[in-house]
């Protein structure tokens, strides 16, 4: 995670194409790094229920929360 955390998304994709071991490592990393549930837990108790509400109402996440998810960062407070 420490290594892949320094890579851009494009670099991660390129690295995943080098060999099966890299692909497996990146698949594992990606499931943790781009977990929207981890980001949502800062705001709601039940991220799955919130995602279900989003699906029913057509609600989207935008702004700094979306940027933090895509960029794999967390802004304080």
C-alpha positions in Angstrom: 0.0 0.0 0.0 2.8 2.4 0.8 4.4 1.9 -2.6 1.2 2.0 -4.7 0.0 5.0 -2.6 2.7 7.1 -4.4 1.6 6.1 -7.9 -0.8 8.0 -10.0 -3.8 6.1 -11.3 -2.2 5.8 -14.7 1.0 4.4 -13.2 -1.1 1.8 -11.3 -2.8 0.7 -14.5 0.6 0.4 -16.3 2.1 -1.5 -13.4 -0.8 -3.9 -13.3 -0.1 -4.9 -16.9 3.5 -6.0 -16.1 2.9 -9.4 -14.6 0.3 -11.5 -12.8 1.9 -10.9 -9.4 1.7 -7.1 -9.9 -1.9 -7.4 -11.1 -3.0 -9.4 -8.1 -1.2 -6.9 -5.7 -2.9 -4.0 -7.4 -6.3 -5.6 -7.3 -5.9 -6.1 -3.6 -4.7 -2.5 -3.1 -7.4 -1.0 -5.3 -10.2 -2.7 -3.2 -8.9 -0.8 -0.2 -7.7 2.4 -1.7 -10.9 3.1 -3.7 -13.4 2.0 -1.1 -16.2 4.6 -1.0 -17.5 3.0 2.2 -14.4 4.0 4.0 -14.9 7.6 2.9 -18.6 7.6 3.7 -18.1 6.2 7.3 -16.9 9.7 8.2 -20.5 11.0 7.6 -22.9 8.1 8.0 -23.2 5.1 10.3 -24.3 2.7 7.6 -22.6 3.3 4.3 -24.4 0.5 2.5 -27.8 1.9 3.5 -26.7 5.3 2.4 -25.6 3.9 -1.0 -29.0 2.2 -1.3 -30.7 5.6 -0.7 -28.5 7.1 -3.3 -29.5 4.5 -5.9 -33.2 5.0 -5.1 -33.1 8.8 -5.3 -30.4 9.3 -8.0 -28.2 11.2 -5.5 -24.6 11.6 -6.3 -21.6 12.6 -4.2 -19.7 15.6 -5.4 -17.2 18.3 -4.3 -14.3 17.6 -2.0 -15.7 14.2 -0.9 -15.6 13.0 -4.5 -12.1 14.5 -5.0 -10.8 12.8 -1.9 -12.2 9.4 -3.2 -10.7 9.7 -6.6 -7.3 11.1 -5.4 -7.1 8.6 -2.5 -6.6 11.4 0.1 -8.4 12.6 3.2 -8.8 16.2 4.1 -8.7 16.9 7.8 -12.2 17.7 9.2 
